[in-house]
Amino acid sequence: MKKLLLIASLMLSFAGIGFAQTAPAKTAPKKEKAAKAATTTPAATATPAATPTKKDGTPDMRYKTNKDAKAATPATTHVKKDGTPDKRFKENKTPAKKS
């Protein structure tokens, strides 16, 4: 009787493990694709770039004009997402007034 109970429990556990390994089918929502395509298309066609750009609108760094333009802009490494300086870093802090 013990052997029968052991075999039955092993079969149930293996069946449970087998079902746990299958992943459900992923479905992509159709609304996101339409919204994303609608937002990128007008922005790309609204302003023609003076320098060569890639399909996504970023400057193509294979061209010298784009490399020179990037070198001419000052490197601002410590800014927040909204573009304001990040005050956690020394170069962005204002000096304290001495009394």
C-alpha positions in Angstrom: 0.0 0.0 0.0 2.9 2.4 0.8 4.3 1.8 -2.7 1.0 2.6 -4.4 0.7 5.8 -2.3 4.3 6.8 -3.1 3.9 6.2 -6.8 0.6 8.2 -6.9 2.1 11.1 -5.1 5.1 11.2 -7.4 2.9 11.1 -10.5 0.8 14.0 -9.1 3.9 16.0 -8.3 5.5 15.4 -11.7 2.2 16.4 -13.4 2.2 19.6 -11.3 5.8 20.4 -12.2 4.9 19.8 -15.9 2.0 22.3 -15.8 4.1 24.9 -13.9 6.7 25.0 -16.7 4.3 26.1 -19.5 4.1 29.9 -19.9 0.8 31.5 -21.0 0.6 32.9 -24.5 1.5 36.6 -24.6 -0.8 38.9 -26.5 0.2 42.4 -27.5 -2.3 45.2 -27.1 -3.2 46.8 -30.4 -3.9 50.3 -28.9 -0.3 50.9 -27.9 1.1 50.2 -31.4 -1.4 52.7 -33.0 -0.7 55.4 -30.4 3.1 55.0 -30.7 3.0 55.2 -34.5 0.8 58.3 -34.4 3.1 60.1 -32.0 6.4 59.4 -33.8 5.2 60.1 -37.4 4.2 63.8 -37.1 7.3 64.7 -35.0 9.6 63.3 -37.6 8.0 65.0 -40.5 7.3 68.3 -38.8 10.8 69.6 -38.5 13.4 68.7 -41.2 16.9 68.4 -39.8 19.8 70.5 -41.2 22.2 67.6 -40.5 21.9 64.0 -41.5 19.7 62.0 -39.1 18.7 58.4 -38.6 15.1 57.1 -39.0 14.3 57.8 -35.4 15.4 61.5 -35.6 18.6 61.3 -33.7 21.8 62.7 -35.3 23.8 60.2 -37.4 27.2 60.1 -35.9 28.9 58.7 -39.0 29.0 62.3 -40.4 31.6 64.8 -39.5 29.1 67.7 -39.1 27.3 65.8 -36.3 30.5 64.8 -34.6 31.7 68.5 -34.6 28.3 69.7 -33.3 28.5 67.2 -30.4 32.1 68.2 -29.5 31.1 71.9 -29.5 28.3 71.5 -27.0 29.3 71.5 -23.3 29.0 68.2 -21.5 26.4 68.4 -18.8 26.6 65.2 -17.0 24.7 65.9 -13.8 21.2 66.9 -14.7 17.8 65.6 -13.7 15.3 64.2 -16.2 13.6 67.6 -16.5 16.9 69.3 -17.4 17.6 71.2 -14.2 21.0 70.8 -12.5 21.3 68.0 -9.9 22.2 69.7 -6.6 23.7 66.5 -5.2 26.9 67.1 -7.1 29.6 69.7 -6.2 29.7 71.6 -9.5 26.0 72.3 -9.4 25.8 73.6 -5.9 25.9 77.3 -5.2 28.5 78.5 -2.8 27.3 79.2 0.7 27.5 82.8 1.9 29.9 83.5 4.8 28.7 85.8 7.5 
